[in-house]
């Protein structure tokens, strides 16, 4: 049995892909799964730096079998094939802009997770919105890329499906008009684009602070955990549960 492939994708930077990827990896490792990871951001490599920081920790931390792709020279396919045969899950972090490698990774996904900040600017990457009527007008460039890769996978793998999850990220805990308008538009978008909308991570400083230590919410325990931290840990668990991964039932 080959690995389940999870791709973190969004052709906009700053949406929290790498943070989400690292927390998903840690959560799956916490479930006892063997996890491989690939970082396709040739320039920034945030996930790779996160894992490097993790390797320097004085704690006993589980880490994935990680590969950083530093050149678009065919190394990706070899690394992907090896990890897919060896691991239970492969998590791929893609760059925040259009690249051929990123598009290829999307076509290989079993689960595609698109973190989306609760902002109309970020929503514009997925769908054009009529600001007067507050209605979805049409898919945007990234949604069209996803649609093409879903069609390609169905053709190449005899009806194989990409489960597309749009993860609402950096959610405010206040009930604001912007938040309610986003909920309405995202519900309409999910029906038109065939994606699922799930809650992601709240706007919490702790997610940013843990990066330099290579830690995730899953690594904290005891006195380190405040009520806010416990809520953040539950956000990670809720996201993993929403993926409906069969390998979690092992």
C-alpha positions as CSV (number, residue, x, y, z in Angstrom):
1,X,0.0,0.0,0.0
2,X,1.4,3.4,-1.0
3,X,1.3,6.6,1.1
4,X,-1.5,9.0,1.2
5,X,-0.3,12.3,-0.3
6,X,-1.3,15.6,1.4
7,X,-0.3,18.8,-0.5
8,X,-0.4,22.3,1.0
9,X,-1.1,24.7,-1.8
10,X,-2.0,28.3,-2.5
11,X,-0.5,30.6,-5.1
12,X,-0.3,33.4,-2.5
13,X,2.3,33.8,0.1
14,X,1.7,34.4,3.8
15,X,-1.3,32.1,4.2
16,X,0.4,29.8,6.7
17,X,1.1,26.8,4.5
18,X,4.4,25.8,6.2
19,X,3.0,26.3,9.7
20,X,0.0,24.1,8.8
21,X,2.3,21.5,7.1
22,X,4.5,21.2,10.2
23,X,1.5,20.9,12.5
24,X,-0.1,18.3,10.3
25,X,3.2,16.4,10.2
26,X,3.5,16.5,14.0
27,X,-0.1,15.5,14.5
28,X,0.3,12.5,12.2
29,X,3.6,11.4,13.8
30,X,1.7,11.7,17.1
31,X,-0.8,9.1,15.8
32,X,2.1,6.7,15.2
33,X,2.2,7.1,11.4
34,X,5.4,7.1,9.3
35,X,5.6,10.5,7.6
36,X,7.7,11.8,4.8
37,X,7.8,15.4,3.7
38,X,8.9,17.4,0.7
39,X,9.6,21.1,0.5
40,X,9.2,22.5,-3.0
41,X,9.8,26.2,-2.1
42,X,13.2,26.4,-3.8
43,X,13.9,29.9,-2.4
44,X,12.3,30.3,1.0
45,X,12.3,26.7,2.3
46,X,10.3,27.6,5.5
47,X,9.2,24.0,6.2
48,X,12.9,22.8,5.8
49,X,14.1,25.5,8.2
50,X,11.3,24.5,10.7
51,X,12.4,20.9,10.6
52,X,16.1,22.0,10.9
53,X,15.2,24.0,14.0
54,X,13.4,20.9,15.3
55,X,16.5,18.7,14.8
56,X,18.5,21.1,17.1
57,X,16.0,20.9,20.0
58,X,17.2,19.3,23.2
59,X,13.8,17.5,23.4
60,X,13.1,14.1,22.0
61,X,11.0,15.1,19.1
62,X,9.6,12.9,16.3
63,X,10.5,14.2,12.8
64,X,9.5,13.2,9.3
65,X,11.8,11.7,6.6
66,X,12.3,15.1,5.0
67,X,13.6,16.1,1.6
68,X,14.2,19.7,0.5
69,X,14.2,20.2,-3.3
70,X,16.7,22.9,-4.1
71,X,16.7,22.7,-7.9
72,X,14.0,21.9,-10.4
73,X,16.1,19.2,-12.0
74,X,14.1,15.9,-11.7
75,X,15.1,15.2,-8.1
76,X,11.6,15.7,-6.9
77,X,10.1,12.7,-8.7
78,X,12.8,10.3,-7.4
79,X,12.3,11.6,-3.8
80,X,8.5,11.5,-4.1
81,X,8.6,7.9,-5.5
82,X,10.8,6.7,-2.6
83,X,8.7,8.4,0.1
84,X,5.5,7.2,-1.3
85,X,6.6,3.6,-1.1
86,X,8.2,3.9,2.3
87,X,5.8,6.0,4.4
88,X,2.2,6.0,5.5
89,X,1.7,9.7,4.5
90,X,3.7,12.2,2.4
91,X,3.2,15.9,3.1
92,X,4.3,18.3,0.4
93,X,4.7,22.1,1.0
94,X,4.5,24.2,-2.2
95,X,5.7,27.8,-2.8
96,X,3.3,30.7,-2.6
97,X,3.5,31.4,-6.3
98,X,3.0,29.5,-9.5
99,X,5.7,27.0,-10.4
100,X,5.8,23.9,-12.6
101,X,6.8,21.8,-9.6
102,X,4.0,23.1,-7.6
103,X,1.5,22.3,-10.3
104,X,2.9,18.8,-10.6
105,X,2.6,18.3,-6.8
106,X,-1.1,19.3,-7.0
107,X,-1.7,16.6,-9.6
108,X,-0.3,14.0,-7.2
109,X,-2.4,15.0,-4.2
110,X,-5.0,12.7,-2.6
111,X,-5.8,15.6,-0.2
112,X,-5.2,19.2,-1.1
113,X,-5.2,21.7,1.7
114,X,-5.4,25.4,0.8
115,X,-4.9,27.7,3.9
116,X,-6.9,30.9,3.4
117,X,-6.6,34.0,5.6
118,X,-10.0,35.4,6.5
119,X,-9.5,38.3,4.0
120,X,-11.2,39.3,0.7
121,X,-7.7,39.8,-0.7
122,X,-6.8,36.2,-0.1
123,X,-10.2,35.0,-1.3
124,X,-9.5,36.7,-4.7
125,X,-6.9,34.1,-5.4
126,X,-9.7,31.5,-5.4
127,X,-12.7,33.3,-6.7
128,X,-13.7,36.7,-8.2
129,X,-16.3,38.4,-6.0
130,X,-18.9,41.0,-6.9
131,X,-18.3,43.6,-4.2
132,X,-21.7,45.2,-4.7
133,X,-23.8,42.1,-4.6
134,X,-21.4,40.1,-2.4
135,X,-21.6,37.1,-4.8
136,X,-19.1,34.8,-6.3
137,X,-18.6,35.7,-10.0
138,X,-16.2,33.1,-11.3
139,X,-13.2,30.9,-10.3
140,X,-9.9,32.7,-10.1
141,X,-6.5,31.6,-11.5
142,X,-5.6,29.3,-8.6
143,X,-9.0,27.6,-8.6
144,X,-8.7,27.0,-12.3
145,X,-5.2,25.4,-11.8
146,X,-6.7,23.0,-9.1
147,X,-9.6,22.1,-11.4
148,X,-7.2,21.2,-14.2
149,X,-5.1,19.0,-12.0
150,X,-8.2,17.3,-10.6
151,X,-9.3,16.5,-14.1
152,X,-5.8,15.3,-15.0
153,X,-5.7,13.0,-12.0
154,X,-9.0,11.4,-12.8
155,X,-7.9,10.7,-16.4
156,X,-4.4,9.4,-15.4
157,X,-5.6,7.3,-12.5
158,X,-9.0,6.0,-13.6
159,X,-11.3,8.2,-11.6
160,X,-8.9,9.0,-8.7
161,X,-10.1,11.9,-6.6
162,X,-8.4,14.9,-5.0
163,X,-10.2,15.9,-1.8
164,X,-9.8,19.7,-1.8
165,X,-10.0,21.3,1.6
166,X,-10.0,25.1,2.0
167,X,-8.8,25.8,5.5
168,X,-9.9,29.1,7.1
169,X,-6.7,30.3,8.7
170,X,-5.8,33.1,11.3
171,X,-9.5,33.3,12.3
172,X,-10.5,36.2,14.5
173,X,-12.3,35.2,17.7
174,X,-14.6,38.3,17.3
175,X,-17.9,38.1,15.5
176,X,-17.2,40.8,12.9
177,X,-19.2,41.6,9.7
178,X,-16.2,40.7,7.6
179,X,-16.1,37.2,9.2
180,X,-19.8,36.7,8.5
181,X,-19.5,37.9,4.9
182,X,-16.6,35.5,4.4
183,X,-18.7,32.6,5.7
184,X,-21.5,33.3,3.2
185,X,-19.1,33.7,0.3
186,X,-17.0,30.6,1.2
187,X,-20.2,28.5,1.4
188,X,-21.2,29.6,-2.1
189,X,-17.7,29.1,-3.4
190,X,-17.5,25.5,-2.0
191,X,-20.6,24.6,-3.9
192,X,-19.3,26.0,-7.1
193,X,-15.7,24.8,-6.9
194,X,-16.3,21.4,-5.2
195,X,-14.1,22.1,-2.2
196,X,-14.8,21.6,1.5
197,X,-14.4,24.5,4.0
198,X,-12.9,23.6,7.4
199,X,-11.8,25.7,10.3
200,X,-8.1,26.1,10.6
201,X,-5.9,27.9,13.1
202,X,-6.9,31.0,15.0
203,X,-4.9,34.2,15.2
204,X,-2.5,33.1,17.9
205,X,1.0,34.4,18.6
206,X,2.1,31.0,19.8
207,X,2.1,29.6,16.3
208,X,4.7,32.1,15.2
209,X,6.8,31.8,18.4
210,X,7.3,28.0,18.1
211,X,9.0,28.2,14.7
212,X,12.5,29.1,16.0
213,X,12.4,26.2,18.5
214,X,11.1,23.8,15.9
215,X,8.2,23.0,18.1
216,X,4.5,22.5,17.4
217,X,1.4,22.6,19.6
218,X,1.6,18.8,19.7
219,X,5.0,19.0,21.5
220,X,3.9,21.1,24.4
221,X,2.7,19.6,27.7
222,X,1.9,20.2,31.3
223,X,2.7,23.6,32.7
224,X,3.6,24.9,29.2
225,X,0.0,24.7,28.2
226,X,-2.4,27.6,28.8
227,X,-6.1,27.6,27.9
228,X,-5.2,29.3,24.6
229,X,-2.6,26.6,23.9
230,X,-5.1,23.8,24.6
231,X,-7.5,25.5,22.2
232,X,-4.8,25.7,19.6
233,X,-3.9,22.0,20.0
234,X,-7.5,21.2,19.4
235,X,-7.5,23.2,16.2
236,X,-4.7,21.0,14.9
237,X,-6.6,17.8,15.9
238,X,-9.8,19.1,14.3
239,X,-8.0,19.8,11.1
240,X,-6.5,16.3,11.0
241,X,-9.9,14.7,11.8
242,X,-11.5,16.7,9.0
243,X,-9.1,15.1,6.4
244,X,-10.9,11.7,7.0
245,X,-7.6,9.8,6.4
246,X,-8.1,6.0,6.3
247,X,-4.5,5.5,7.5
248,X,-5.5,6.9,10.9
249,X,-7.5,3.8,11.5
250,X,-4.4,1.5,11.3
